[in-house]
Amino acid sequence: MTRLAVFDLDGTLVDSLDDLHASVNHALAAVGLPPRSRDEVHGYVGEGARVLLQKAVAPHSELLEPALAAWRPHYAAHCLDRTVPYPGIPAVLAGAGRALAVHTNKPGAMARKILDGLGLLPRFVAVVGGDEAPRKPDPTGLLEIMAKAGATSAETVFVGDSRHDVQTARAARVAMIAVT
């Protein structure tokens, strides 16, 4: 029986692409680079802010740090402008009947801010960000969540939308539900 369901955040529980896209283009403008399309930014999401901006500024790697410096405060101020839970997610979480957690490569404080702003934070026994444990696909964060919840690998399922999520679940030897 599943006692613990651990979710990725972006692309799994919430649609945050429009806010990420706007903040990436703000950062690019701040360093004098042209904007990226929504589809391009979508392809960059999933490995955390540093990799997101690294891909966005490519091939101008010397602009990564200034782009990150422009991105962070903008995204912090605008991360809830258009971010919404996917349809049905609040009801699914409310009726889950098991412990729930989030493991994301997004910084933990930012993930909690988004979940709180959407009224979802109280549903989770733990929210672990990419700055609070080794980044996915390293299974350490997932294993720490399992220990906190008192769940074994046989009692845990990971729900996510990326290859990093699949690799994380495999490394922790937990069941995986991949979503699109």
Disulfide bonds with the S-S distance in Angstrom:
none
